[in-house]
Amino acid sequence: MNAHLYPFTDPIEARATPPKQMVSGDGAYVTDTLGNTYLDAVSGLWCASLGFNPERLQKAATDQMGKLGYYHSFMGRTGEVTNHLAERLVEKLPDGIDHVFFGTSGSEAVENAIKFARYFQIGRGKSTKARIIARDGAYHGSGSISAALTGMSYCHDGFDVPLSEVIRTGRAHHFADAHQGESETDFANRRVQELEELIIAQDPDTICAFIGEPLMGSGGVFIPPEGYWQGVQQVLRKYDILLIADEIITGFGRTGQWFGSQTFGIKPDLMTMAKQLTGAMFPLSAVGMSAQIYDGLSEHAHRLGTFGHGVTYGGHPVGAAIALETLKIYEEMDLPVHIAALGAHLRKALEPLQDMAGVGNIRSIGFVAGIEFTKNGAPDDATARAVGEEAERRGVLFRIINNTLAISPPYICTTHDIDKMVQVMRDSIAQTHS
């Protein structure tokens, strides 16, 4: 009997071939029940930034559990440590993001952000502004509206998610989507023009917000070309549409700055955070918002008598204590400087792979990279899967995304760890094409 319904897994296949069961972690490595040890080159699900058994976060959790193991933030009460985290977090957030609301997961953060955006629009008398623009290939979660926003059909199939509430626009992936001979600048301008034409066709008075990852992660590590985000923001401002930056993956250093919004010059109205907020050691998420959004929510809630939204475990004291210690560790690392050094080493190590058979494109920024495989100019999912599976046999776990292998290692990786994962990638590509 298999009692566990596994996420993003074929349940029937899992009966015959159950997933690997991990039993321990040591830094960037995990070990399964058979004693096999793997270097996890994608930090679990992009999230275990400080590895899989960080001692300082263990201590932070234990100390807080012994002091106050739980409290809520409802109806005039909250945990002191939760309030402290809000203040510390705002110090690190991009300029203009002044307030936060806590939840428990990335999907929940996206659901909250959409709900808040609509509440804001209704509060200022624009109740028709309800639909959300999202991009092809985006990943925004697996809730209800968050799954509808996600641009992967497997998150929709069979679930009856509210797709009618979503307007879809093109992704910012020059390598795969540019026209023949189209420069990155021309491609970015075309995507911006397509967005404006879409908004006009759909009626801007029906559109609440645009949501986008600064860098698209689970879609395949798509790095936007220069000028893309600047153009998108100009269009959104022109048509009075809010901008939600989904920083679930890119937040807390991954792209080289504290937040992807800073890396790409994005000034969001709302932003979502999770994953690396606690180094993945506790389920905690947050929605950041500008003073304009906060004031609009506050005034609307005051008229109604309360802000009628919250979750039991949002801002959990243990999670807040872990997040505070995580922020302290990031500060001690001098996070942007630390990521610059790791990213430069990874980028240099990956360069020679560009000439290998089947490798169509290698792209990286900060400490995240994607290796895209092609055959005769077309996406080659089969090779990407074969290389990823061979690498797993050799002791390194990459993320297989269609025809791309993603790399997003823990920040505690050494240069030796980086060299190992790239060498295994090289050997796996060679083996696959032998």
Secondary structure by P-SEA (a helix, b strand, c coil): ccccccccccaaaaaaccccccccccccccccccccccccccccccccccccccaaaaaaaaaaaacccccccccccccaaaaaaaaaaaaacccccccccccccaaaaaaaaaaaaaaaaaaaccccccbbbbbccccccccccccccccccccccccccccccbbbbbcccccccccccccaaaaaaaaaaaaaaaaaaaccccccccccccccccccccccccaaaaaaaaaaaaabbbbbbccccccccccccccccccccccccbbbbcccccccccbbbbbbbcaaaaaaaaaaaaaaccccccccccccaaaaaaaaaaaaaaaaaaaaaaaaaaaaaaaaaacccccccccccccccccbbbbbbbccccccaaaaaaaaaaaaaacbbbbbcccbbbbbccccccaaaaaaaaaaaaaaaaaaac
